Amino acid sequence: SEISEDAPSGTVVALLHVQDRDSAANGEVRCSIDEGVPFRLEKSFDDYYRVVTARELDREQVSEYNV
């Protein structure tokens, strides 16, 4: 989906549900996002995370991100 370059920091880009059906330690998951991109990953609740903008986007510098 498209995000306007004037979207404020903290704009939600995606909502993720992450789950591993294994039990105990085998069922633990860890989510991360690469450094250097203008997005951050926030835990929403339980197994839900959201990808949000971490800073303003500049289309002249980078016209597209693949998240």
N, C-alpha and C positions, 0 to 999 in steps of 0.2 A: 504494500500500500504506500501511497505517497504521503509525505509530511512536508508541510510548507517550511521554507527556510526561516521564516519569521516566527515559527512555533516557539513558545517559551520553554525554558529549561524545565524539565519535569513532565513534559508531554508524554503520555503513554503511547508506545509504538506497538506493543504486543503483550498479550497475556498468555502465559505458559502454564500448563499443568504437567508436572514431572512426577513420575511414579515408577518404582521398580517393585514388582510383586514378590520378589524374594523376601525371606524373613531375616530378622536380626541384622548383622553387619552386612550381609550380602544384599540387603534391600536399601541400604543407605545410598543417597545420590548427592552429588555435588555439582552445582551449576556455576558457570563463570562466563565472562565475556572478555574478549581480547582487550588489552590495554591499548590506548592510542585512538580509540574510536569515540565519537561523542555520545556514547550511550552507557548506561549503567543498568545493572540487574538488581532489582529490589524484591525481597521476599514479601509477598502480599499476605498470605495466610496458608496454613497447612502446607500442601504441596504445590501451591500456586506462586508464580513469580511474574513480575512485569518488567518489560524492557522499556526504559524511559530515556528521554534525551538528557544528557548530562550538561550540555551547553548549547548555545545557539549554533545552528547549522549555516554553512556558507557554501552555496551552490557553485560559486566561482572557484573555490578551492577544491571541493570534491562534489561531483555531480550525482554520485550514487553510492550507496552502501549496501552490502549484502549481509544482513544480520540473520 
